[in-house]
C-alpha cells in the first residue's frame, strides 16, 4: 500500500473505533489494562485494528479481542462477530480452534505431485527430525528479512536422499531458497494463490537406517519492504522433536520494549510464557527440549 492510499474501515474497525471514543480511554490506557489481564498487545496493533489497516487473525489476537470487549464495556462477542474470515497471511491465518495449522490440502497435494513426491505426506516419517535450529532476521520496521534453518535428520529406512520442504508464506511473495550445507535444491513449485511453496532438498548422498544428515538452507524474502510477520515467529510440531533452538535477530533491537517465548502443547488453549532478554548481539533465543506436539515461538513488541 502506498502512502497515498487509505484502508477502508471494516465493520470491526468502525465498531472498535467508536467504542474506544465512547470509552474516553487512550490507546496507552487500553494497552495497560490489557497488559494487566495478561494480554500483551502493542499500541501499534490497537491503532492498526481501529484504522482497518489490519485485523486480528492469530489465536492470541482473537483472545485479546475477547478481553478488549470487557475493557471497553461491550457485550461478549460484539467485536468478534464483526471479524471477517482471516486473510491469507501465512501460518497464523490457517490456525484452527484446536491449534492445528490447516494447509489447503488439495493445493498441497498438487504441488507434491509436481515435485515427484505424491506420497510425501505419508512417507515423511522415514526421516525423523531430531534437531532444528531456526534463525530469523528481522529488518527495520519489524519485518522478516530471512529465515536460516539447520536441520538434523535420522533415517528410519535405507536410501533416504531428500527432504520435502513445505513453506507457508501466506499472502507474501514466495521467498528465494538458498541451499547452504549438505544439500541442493531440486524441483521447486509455487502456488501463489494459496501462499505455498514446495521444494526438494536433495542430500549430498543417500543415508541409511540409523544414519544422520545435517542440512542448512535460507529462505530470503524480497524487499524492502519485507513481509510483515506480525511481531512473532513460531513452529508447529506435529511430532516430538528432541531439540528446537529458535533465534530472533533484530536490526532495531534498541526499539524493543518486551520479548517473550511461548509454547502451547497439543490442543491446549493456554500458553506457557517466559520473558526473554536481549543479548549483546541484538537478539534473543529460546530452546525447547523433548517437545511436541505443539506450538513454540517468540513474540515481541
C-alpha positions, -999 to 999 in steps of 0.1 A, spaced: 0 0 0 14 34 -10 14 63 14 -14 80 -6 -38 50 -2 -61 47 27 -75 15 42 -113 12 40 -125 7 76 -142 -27 81 -173 -31 103 -150 -44 130 -127 -14 127 -156 11 128 -172 -5 158 -139 -7 177 -131 30 169 -164 42 181 -162 20 213 -128 35 220 -140 70 215 -170 64 238 -148 49 265 -127 80 268 -96 58 272 -64 64 253 -47 36 234 -20 36 261 -46 32 289 -63 4 270 -30 -14 263 -21 -11 300 -54 -27 310 -49 -55 285 -14 -60 298 -27 -62 334 -51 -90 322 -21 -109 308 -27 -99 271 5 -84 255 -9 -63 227 10 -33 214 -4 2 210 5 -1 173 -16 -32 169 -46 -15 185 -41 15 163 -40 -7 132 -71 -26 143 -92 5 147 -80 21 114 -87 -10 94 -51 -15 83 -50 -49 100 -75 -73 115 -69 -98 144 -60 -132 130 -37 -151 153 -53 -171 181 -35 -148 206 -51 -117 189 -86 -133 189 -81 -139 226 -71 -103 231 -103 -91 214 -124 -110 240 -106 -92 268 -109 -59 248 -146 -62 247 -146 -63 285 -122 -34 288 -145 -13 265 -177 -23 283 -191 -41 252 -212 -73 252 -194 -106 247 -189 -112 210 -199 -77 199 -165 -72 182 -157 -108 174 -189 -113 155 -178 -85 131 -145 -101 121 -144 -114 85 -126 -146 76 -89 -142 81 -68 -132 51 -40 -155 39 -10 -143 60 10 -175 64 7 -198 94 -12 -176 117 -40 -173 92 -45 -211 89 -48 -219 126 -80 -237 137 -96 -237 171 -77 -268 181 -44 -252 175 -36 -272 143 -24 -254 112 -46 -265 83 -30 -262 49 -51 -261 17 -45 -299 13 -57 -302 -23 -33 -275 -34 -5 -290 -14 -10 -325 -29 -9 -310 -64 24 -293 -56 38 -325 -42 29 -344 -73 47 -317 -94 79 -323 -75 76 -360 -79 66 -368 -43 29 -375 -43 31 -397 -12 55 -375 8 29 -368 35 26 -405 42 63 -412 38 79 -383 57 82 -404 88 111 -423 72 132 -393 83 130 -383 120 137 -346 127 159 -348 158 173 -313 159 161 -280 144 177 -245 146 159 -215 131 175 -181 129 150 -154 119 163 -120 108 140 -91 115 147 -59 95 139 -23 103 102 -19 108 98 -53 124 95 -72 91 110 -106 83 141 -104 60 151 -141 61 150 -174 78 180 -197 80 173 -233 91 197 -261 102 180 -295 104 194 -328 116 175 -359 104 179 -396 113 168 -422 88 144 -449 98 147 -466 64 175 -471 39 183 -450 8 168 -417 21 181 -390 -2 158 -359 1 136 -339 24 105 -322 10 102 -286 23 67 -272 26 67 -235 33 36 -214 40 43 -177 31 6 -167 31 -2 -135 12 35 -126 8 55 -134 -24 74 -167 -23 109 -163 -7 141 -173 -26 156 -206 -15 194 -208 -10 210 -242 0 240 -237 23 252 -271 35 250 -307 25 220 -303 2 210 -288 -31 176 -277 -43 157 -299 -68 123 -292 -82 105 -262 -67 68 -255 -72 49 -224 -60 11 -218 -57 9 -180 -51 -29 -181 -48 -25 -204 -18 7 -190 -4 25 -223 -6 60 -233 -18 71 -270 -20 107 -277 -28 130 -308 -29 161 -306 -7 184 -333 -21 210 -346 2 247 -348 -10 245 -385 -5 217 -410 5 216 -420 41 206 -454 55 187 -466 86 202 -451 118 224 -426 99 220 -389 103 222 -360 79 226 -323 86 214 -297 61 212 -260 61 193 -236 39 180 -200 39 147 -185 27 152 -149 18 122 -125 13 122 -98 -13 123 -62 -1 124 -38 14 97 -36 24 98 -71 37 67 -92 46 50 -83 79 54 -111 104 30 -96 130 58 -95 157 60 -132 160 77 -163 146 69 -199 156 69 -235 145 42 -261 149 54 -296 156 31 -324 149 56 -350 161 80 -348 190 115 -333 185 145 -337 208 157 -301 205 144 -269 189 165 -237 190 149 -205 178 169 -173 174 155 -139 165 179 -112 154 167 -75 153 180 -46 132 163 -23 157 168 -41 189 170 -9 209 134 -1 200 120 -33 216 100 -29 248 93 -66 255 101 -100 242 89 -134 253 88 -171 243 56 -190 243 45 -226 240 12 -244 236 13 -281 239 -11 -303 220 -46 -289 218 -43 -268 249 -56 -233 246 -34 -219 274 1 -208 266 33 -211 287 52 -179 286 87 -167 297 102 -133 293 134 -130 272 162 -105 274 182 -92 245 218 -104 242 248 -82 232 243 -90 195 208 -76 195 188 -108 196 170 -134 217 168 -171 217 146 -199 232 151 -236 234 125 -264 235 138 -299 246 118 -331 240 90 -310 227 58 -317 208 32 -320 195 26 -283 200 35 -247 190 67 -230 201 77 -194 192 88 -160 202 69 -127 201 79 -91 207 66 -56 208 
